[in-house]
Amino acid sequence: MVVGNVVKIPKGIFQPGYPLPALIANNYGEMLSIPLYDSALMFSALILFCIVIGFNFLSRIAIMRFEKRL
């Protein structure tokens, strides 16, 4: 919600955006009324999960390399 919560593609790095957690939180109530909307929200949750796991994996590699140097 801090990013701006604006449903449009940002044109710059400092423009407001619409992050995946806000997409999931704002549209969760409409999930049952629109066909295939629940699968689209679950797919966005899967994308968010993969991004988080990827960042965790890369940070673990960076920490292991840093510890080897010391």
C-alpha positions in Angstrom: 0.0 0.0 0.0 3.0 2.3 0.5 3.9 2.0 -3.2 0.8 4.0 -4.2 -1.8 1.3 -4.9 -2.5 2.7 -8.4 -3.7 0.2 -11.0 -1.4 1.3 -13.9 2.0 0.4 -15.2 4.6 2.9 -13.7 6.6 4.9 -16.2 9.5 5.5 -13.8 11.0 4.1 -10.7 9.5 6.8 -8.5 5.9 6.6 -10.0 3.1 4.9 -8.0 2.5 1.2 -8.8 0.4 -1.8 -7.8 2.3 -4.5 -6.0 1.3 -8.2 -6.0 0.3 -8.3 -2.3 -2.0 -5.3 -2.8 -3.5 -7.0 -5.9 -4.3 -10.1 -3.9 -5.6 -8.2 -0.8 -7.8 -5.8 -2.8 -9.3 -8.4 -5.1 -9.8 -11.3 -2.7 -13.4 -10.4 -2.0 -14.3 -10.4 -5.7 -12.7 -13.8 -6.3 -16.0 -15.8 -6.0 -18.1 -13.6 -8.3 -16.0 -13.7 -11.4 -15.2 -17.0 -13.2 -11.5 -18.0 -13.3 -10.7 -15.0 -11.1 -9.6 -17.2 -8.3 -7.1 -19.0 -10.4 -5.7 -15.7 -11.7 -5.3 -14.5 -8.1 -3.7 -17.8 -7.1 -1.3 -17.5 -10.0 -0.3 -14.1 -8.9 0.3 -15.5 -5.4 2.4 -18.3 -7.0 4.5 -15.6 -8.8 4.9 -13.7 -5.6 6.0 -16.9 -3.8 8.5 -17.7 -6.5 10.0 -14.2 -6.3 10.3 -14.4 -2.5 11.9 -17.9 -2.7 14.3 -16.6 -5.5 15.4 -13.7 -3.4 15.9 -15.9 -0.3 18.0 -18.3 -2.4 20.2 -15.5 -3.8 20.6 -14.0 -0.3 21.7 -17.4 1.1 24.3 -17.7 -1.7 25.5 -14.2 -1.0 25.8 -15.0 2.8 27.6 -18.2 2.2 30.2 -16.5 -0.1 30.6 -13.7 2.4 31.2 -16.2 5.2 33.8 -18.1 3.1 35.8 -14.8 2.7 36.0 -14.4 6.5 
